[in-house]
Amino acid sequence: MATEVDDIIAEVEELGRLDAEQEQILYNIALRQEELGRQPTNVLLSRLEGSPIYQPLIDREYLTVEVYDHGDNSAHAVANLIVTLKGMRYCIQYADEIEPNRRWNVAGERRY
């Protein structure tokens, strides 16, 4: 029986890893959810739809989106980005390679 980690490895072998910017975004959202108790990460839905950065994360089910639209004007619809369990496992699996490339260390100091 294959585990979800095995599924991620197979998916990475087939589709390749996320690009560096996507990995950073996914990792940062995952840290924000874990460290701050599921703090929401919000973006305007218009920035998300068809985005070459976010759409692959959603298509590969590393991120899920909840949309909040409190009016008739869809220009103000807000998307709440949530890292899925699969996305968390991806981050954990590749954390040793993602972490050194972050602009900020865990103490909040800028890396040079």
Backbone bond lengths (Angstrom), bond angles and torsions (degrees), N, CA, C in turn:
res aa  C-N    CA-C-N  psi(-1)  N-CA   C-N-CA  omega(-1)  CA-C   N-CA-C  phi
1 M - - - 1.451 - - 1.534 108.49 -
2 A 1.292 116.26 124.66 1.460 121.70 -178.99 1.530 109.89 -78.83
3 T 1.315 114.88 140.60 1.457 119.87 176.54 1.521 109.14 -91.22
4 E 1.308 116.26 171.58 1.463 119.31 179.22 1.533 110.62 -65.78
5 V 1.324 117.17 -30.86 1.465 120.23 176.29 1.524 109.80 -64.38
6 D 1.325 116.67 -41.75 1.466 120.38 176.52 1.521 110.95 -62.10
7 D 1.342 116.22 -38.09 1.466 120.53 177.32 1.524 110.96 -64.01
8 I 1.331 117.08 -39.64 1.466 120.90 178.38 1.521 109.94 -65.51
9 I 1.313 117.16 -43.95 1.470 120.88 178.84 1.525 110.20 -60.82
10 A 1.322 116.84 -44.18 1.471 120.54 179.29 1.527 110.74 -64.01
11 E 1.328 116.56 -40.31 1.467 120.55 178.82 1.526 111.08 -64.89
12 V 1.335 116.71 -40.71 1.460 120.73 179.08 1.523 110.35 -66.42
13 E 1.322 116.85 -37.99 1.469 119.58 176.74 1.521 111.28 -64.18
14 E 1.329 116.53 -36.01 1.464 120.89 -178.46 1.528 112.32 -79.91
15 L 1.345 117.17 -48.63 1.474 121.72 -173.17 1.522 113.81 -102.83
16 G 1.309 117.73 -11.52 1.454 120.97 -175.73 1.524 110.87 85.69
17 R 1.314 115.27 166.26 1.460 120.12 178.26 1.515 109.70 -75.51
18 L 1.311 114.62 163.22 1.458 120.22 173.65 1.516 108.18 -64.92
19 D 1.341 117.42 157.93 1.460 117.44 176.22 1.525 108.93 -74.93
20 A 1.325 116.53 168.60 1.464 121.75 -172.94 1.524 112.72 -58.03
21 E 1.329 117.17 -41.41 1.463 120.25 -179.35 1.530 111.20 -66.49
22 Q 1.321 117.12 -40.87 1.462 120.71 178.08 1.525 111.00 -64.60
23 E 1.334 116.44 -41.71 1.461 119.62 178.14 1.523 111.09 -62.50
24 Q 1.333 116.80 -40.85 1.463 120.25 178.61 1.527 111.19 -63.36
25 I 1.316 116.50 -43.98 1.468 120.54 179.41 1.520 109.99 -62.60
26 L 1.316 117.41 -48.83 1.458 121.16 -179.60 1.527 110.81 -60.98
27 Y 1.314 116.93 -44.69 1.472 121.92 -178.83 1.524 110.76 -64.27
28 N 1.329 117.16 -43.47 1.466 120.41 -179.83 1.524 111.85 -65.19
29 I 1.322 117.12 -41.20 1.469 119.77 177.84 1.527 109.72 -65.98
30 A 1.334 116.70 -40.76 1.467 120.34 178.63 1.528 110.92 -61.64
31 L 1.321 117.46 -43.90 1.468 120.52 177.93 1.520 111.09 -63.14
32 R 1.304 116.29 -41.25 1.467 120.85 179.75 1.530 110.31 -62.09
33 Q 1.310 117.14 -41.67 1.459 120.69 178.49 1.523 111.13 -65.89
34 E 1.322 117.50 -43.14 1.454 121.10 -175.77 1.528 112.21 -74.13
35 E 1.316 116.78 -50.03 1.457 121.25 -174.26 1.513 113.06 -72.64
36 L 1.298 117.72 -33.30 1.458 121.04 -174.32 1.524 113.11 -107.92
37 G 1.301 117.70 14.74 1.451 120.45 175.55 1.512 114.10 68.24
38 R 1.315 116.12 57.25 1.469 122.63 176.08 1.522 112.73 63.90
39 Q 1.325 117.52 39.38 1.456 120.89 174.02 1.518 108.67 -61.69
40 P 1.310 117.20 136.66 1.466 118.60 -179.34 1.529 111.93 -73.68
41 T 1.297 115.29 146.79 1.455 122.21 171.21 1.514 105.55 -115.73
42 N 1.311 115.93 111.56 1.461 120.97 -173.56 1.517 111.42 -111.33
43 V 1.316 115.43 142.94 1.462 123.03 171.37 1.526 107.20 -139.42
44 L 1.306 115.45 158.67 1.457 118.25 174.50 1.523 108.89 -67.28
45 L 1.289 116.36 138.09 1.454 121.39 -178.87 1.529 111.20 -59.01
46 S 1.323 116.45 -33.68 1.461 120.37 -179.99 1.536 111.66 -63.07
47 R 1.337 118.48 -29.53 1.465 121.37 176.95 1.516 111.82 -77.18
48 L 1.318 115.78 -22.10 1.453 121.19 -173.99 1.525 112.72 -88.51
49 E 1.312 116.68 -39.80 1.461 121.46 -174.29 1.524 111.78 -63.93
50 G 1.309 116.29 120.80 1.456 121.69 178.17 1.516 114.66 73.19
51 S 1.316 117.46 10.05 1.457 121.43 -179.12 1.528 110.85 -68.13
52 P 1.330 117.37 130.98 1.471 118.84 178.14 1.523 112.35 -69.72
53 I 1.322 117.38 -13.95 1.468 120.69 178.24 1.529 110.73 -90.32
54 Y 1.313 117.09 -51.00 1.463 120.96 -173.39 1.527 113.50 -83.51
55 Q 1.320 118.55 -35.17 1.463 121.00 -173.29 1.528 113.00 -59.36
56 P 1.348 119.84 -43.06 1.468 118.35 177.19 1.530 112.88 -62.45
57 L 1.322 117.18 -32.45 1.469 120.21 177.87 1.526 110.60 -65.99
58 I 1.314 115.93 -37.35 1.462 121.22 178.72 1.532 110.28 -74.47
59 D 1.338 116.84 -43.89 1.463 121.27 -178.94 1.531 111.95 -62.61
60 R 1.330 116.39 -37.34 1.463 120.32 -179.39 1.531 111.81 -86.68
61 E 1.321 116.01 5.35 1.466 124.32 175.71 1.521 113.72 63.43
62 Y 1.333 116.58 34.93 1.462 120.93 171.88 1.525 109.93 -89.54
63 L 1.303 116.25 -27.36 1.463 122.65 176.24 1.522 108.87 -123.86
64 T 1.305 114.88 148.29 1.451 120.58 170.11 1.525 106.70 -124.45
65 V 1.305 116.22 159.07 1.460 121.05 -172.55 1.521 109.78 -129.41
66 E 1.321 115.57 133.86 1.462 121.95 169.34 1.520 106.27 -112.89
67 V 1.324 117.45 128.77 1.462 121.26 -176.36 1.524 109.88 -105.61
68 Y 1.326 114.71 132.92 1.458 122.18 177.37 1.522 107.93 -118.21
69 D 1.306 115.94 117.49 1.460 121.50 179.31 1.522 106.96 -133.72
70 H 1.328 115.95 106.68 1.462 120.71 -174.38 1.516 113.18 -100.35
71 G 1.289 116.72 27.16 1.455 118.96 179.48 1.505 111.51 -167.07
72 D 1.312 114.85 -174.59 1.454 120.52 -179.18 1.523 112.52 -81.85
73 N 1.316 117.25 -17.35 1.454 121.60 -176.59 1.531 109.35 -88.73
74 S 1.309 117.37 102.41 1.463 120.62 -177.44 1.527 112.84 -70.12
75 A 1.338 117.85 -8.69 1.461 120.81 177.48 1.522 110.87 -66.51
76 H 1.321 116.35 -18.24 1.460 120.09 -178.30 1.525 112.63 -107.62
77 A 1.317 117.11 13.82 1.460 120.45 177.09 1.527 108.63 -68.22
78 V 1.309 115.90 136.95 1.460 122.19 -177.58 1.523 109.01 -112.16
79 A 1.317 115.54 135.18 1.459 121.37 177.19 1.522 108.83 -106.85
80 N 1.307 116.05 126.47 1.454 122.74 175.68 1.526 107.36 -94.58
81 L 1.323 117.48 117.43 1.464 122.35 -178.29 1.518 109.84 -90.40
82 I 1.319 116.26 129.06 1.455 121.75 -179.52 1.519 108.14 -129.07
83 V 1.329 116.38 127.24 1.458 120.91 177.46 1.527 107.81 -75.87
84 T 1.313 115.94 128.98 1.466 121.09 178.91 1.525 109.52 -78.28
85 L 1.316 115.80 170.87 1.458 120.40 176.28 1.529 110.04 -60.89
86 K 1.311 116.25 -37.63 1.466 120.79 177.02 1.529 110.02 -62.84
87 G 1.336 116.78 -41.52 1.459 120.68 177.46 1.516 112.28 -64.82
88 M 1.333 116.43 -39.07 1.472 120.67 176.42 1.525 110.32 -61.82
89 R 1.324 115.95 -43.75 1.465 119.44 -179.63 1.524 111.12 -65.25
90 Y 1.326 117.49 -36.62 1.467 121.03 175.99 1.531 108.80 -60.69
91 C 1.331 116.87 -47.07 1.465 121.37 -179.24 1.525 111.56 -62.10
92 I 1.314 116.23 -42.64 1.463 120.20 179.34 1.522 110.37 -64.98
93 Q 1.309 115.87 -42.59 1.462 120.69 -177.26 1.529 112.04 -63.64
94 Y 1.332 116.92 -37.88 1.463 120.56 -176.40 1.528 113.14 -110.10
95 A 1.329 117.58 15.61 1.465 121.75 -176.87 1.533 112.71 -58.01
96 D 1.322 117.42 -37.88 1.461 120.44 -179.06 1.522 112.18 -63.95
97 E 1.312 117.19 -24.02 1.460 120.95 178.69 1.529 111.79 -96.16
98 I 1.333 117.22 -27.79 1.467 121.05 -178.68 1.525 111.28 -80.83
99 E 1.319 117.09 -44.75 1.466 122.55 -173.19 1.537 113.69 -55.23
100 P 1.334 120.08 -47.15 1.474 119.03 -178.71 1.532 114.06 -63.03
101 N 1.323 118.35 -20.18 1.464 121.97 -178.87 1.523 113.48 -89.22
102 R 1.325 117.55 -2.47 1.462 120.57 -179.47 1.527 109.94 -71.27
103 R 1.336 116.57 146.95 1.467 121.61 179.73 1.519 112.48 -72.75
104 W 1.334 115.50 -24.75 1.460 120.83 -177.45 1.525 108.95 -122.74
105 N 1.331 117.25 142.02 1.452 118.76 176.07 1.521 109.15 -84.06
106 V 1.328 116.54 179.36 1.458 120.20 -175.50 1.522 113.21 -66.96
107 A 1.325 117.24 -19.95 1.466 121.47 177.94 1.525 111.85 -85.52
108 G 1.330 117.16 -1.55 1.462 121.06 178.97 1.517 113.90 86.30
109 E 1.332 116.73 12.95 1.474 120.79 178.96 1.522 109.26 -94.79
110 R 1.331 114.62 141.51 1.469 120.03 -178.62 1.528 110.13 -70.80
111 R 1.323 114.70 134.53 1.463 119.97 174.90 1.520 108.49 -89.38
112 Y 1.303 115.75 146.08 1.471 119.77 -179.82 1.488 111.75 -113.03
